[in-house]
Amino acid sequence: MPVNTIPPSGATPAESFERLLTIMNTLREQCPWDKKQTMETLRHLTIEETYELSDSILEGDMTEIKKELGDIMLHLVFYTRIASESKAFDIVEVLNGICDKLIHRHPHIYGDVVVDDENDVKRNWEQLKLKEGNRSVLGGVPVSLPALVKASRIQEKARGVGFDWDKKEQVWEKVEEELREFKEELNVGNGEAVDKEKAEAEFGDLLFSLINYARFIDINPEDALEKTNRKFIKRFQYLESQAKELGKNLKDMTLAEMDVFWNQAKKL
């Protein structure tokens, strides 16, 4: 196999993107692994790359963010190359398609529509989607989204057409109401058997209302929970390391003994 000429680095966005397309085409034609890939085989890898980007964003690591964005860009070009082989679509159609969509969905920028704030923009966006043929405002929420993220997207889209609370105090009242109903379903203190199915439903309602409240106070619930996960991991690993230094196994320690190290970790 002849050695291919390495495309030079681009001096502009267009040149850099063209370089990526050239490399992708060469790999697809000559690399055994790249030639074998399909959209289905790439799918799980793309999901993994997306989560890696998410991790980098939460860590605030700009070097890693840049790298992960490049990985995802490669995947997008890869999918398009595969589609072009069956003449389904090509990169030009993909790029023009998103450009046309953005222009159409921003009539306050590329038309004469007047908006007052971002909420007006979101409402216009959802209304335009319905005019384009979407049967439901919620139709664009991916079925396979994690439940926490899906709840946020559902609530945001409902707000886009005016189905929402007016004040955060109303939402908090709903949280307290759902908490009471969850406690009642648990039959706390009266000795009755818990109906697990009903308790699960009430717990779901409670979570949904908490996610809704988070939206009203501008907190991303997914980010908040992930940061708590990371905080717990760091503290628990400190607990493990301290126990190891003392030659102890966690399962043989009392909760009081473990709490000493846990509180040290919190201070750190």
C-alpha angles and dihedrals in degrees: 000000000000118000110254122230109252110237110241120246114273122247094202135037090254093051092046092050091048088052091055091049091050092050091046092052092049093049093047091052100041113020114087093214096046092046090056098053125107132184088261095053091047095048099082091043090054091051089051092049090050092054090048089054089049091052091050092051092051090049090049089228105154093185091056092042090056091049095047092048087056091051092051091046088055091053092051091052090045093055091048093050091052091050092049091057090066091038090243092132140318138221093270091057092047094051095043089046094057091042092053090046093052092048092049094046093050105058088151087066103032098027143030099276114126122215131183101201147344092286090062089051092053092048092050090048093055093044091052091050090055091050088052090062106272108147095208137025086229094049092095094060107105113240092220096055114123108265095246093052091042092055090053093049092047091053093046092051093047089051089053090069095040100264098133146097119275099220136027090233089066091052092050090052087055090051091053091046092052091047091054091049091049091051091048091051090053089057089219113205100357098092096236121140114261117243097224095196093053092042089052091051092051091047089053090051090050093052092046091053092047090052088050092052091048088057091054092054093043097250119139103224094203092054092044094052093044091052089051089049091053092046091052092048093052093048093045092049089051088052090051093048093050092048090050091052088056091048092245133135116224093228089058095050126089121242089247091056092049091047090062091062092038091057090048089053091051090055091049 
